[in-house]
Amino acid sequence: MERDHAEISVRRQCELLGVSRAGLYYEPQGESKENLQLMRLLDEQYTRTPFYGSRKMTEWLRTKGFTVNRKRVSRLMALMGIEAVYPKPKLSQPGEGHTIYPYLLGGIEVCRVNQVWSTDITYIRMAHGFVYLVAVMDWFSRYVLSWSLSLTMGLDFCVEALKCALRRGRPEIFNSDQGSQFTSEKFTGELQAREIAISMDGRGRCMDNIFIERLWRSLKYEEVYLKDYASVREARTGIESYFRFYNQERLHQSLDYRTPAALYRERA
């Protein structure tokens, strides 16, 4: 980001990089090198074993020689936006003015394009820090409709990705988790205004959103873990290239070895 660029304004640079202006001026207190190392390890282990909660993650890190307590691991997992995949006996309460919607996809056969879309946020590590990635996907074709990066796990980049996806079409059902970004009135209002049915996963059940979880796994094993992005610009370039490959070139066995883009165009 060049704030004194002679030809491209800060606003335009933010648009090109997919970074909100609020995120540009936000200066968080950076995590220590050790915490960043722990977060990298937690991200990799969570991708392998999403059913590990903070207790098991703590014990696993100890087997790797790290002296950590559960409180520290819990804080880092919360910062990364991850939690174990299993039903919780007590659901967390939505934020003020937020509504939790029921899960509508149980027992439904997804058999056409734009029947169900879903969204999720994931943690993307870099060489010296991290960013958050949100994506919107069509369930039937696995086509990634839109995505956006942010330095913080706020609301604006999620709404930006949703609006971008909605310029392509309109789903019958839109599914997300119960994160505050997706339960906010600003986000759900975009869906309600278009009379789109809103569905939300059960708390702690990321497998309710299984296809986008598989997308994160593919992205991390096939792109993110193979590289150490030096900057947000580099992360954006790498992820953009991967999603282009994923949509237009990567053959999916579950799609009879077609690409998501081909199936989406064929059935849209």
Order of alpha helices (4+ residues) and beta strands (2+ residues): alpha-alpha-alpha-alpha-alpha-beta-beta-beta-alpha-beta-alpha-alpha-beta-alpha-alpha-alpha
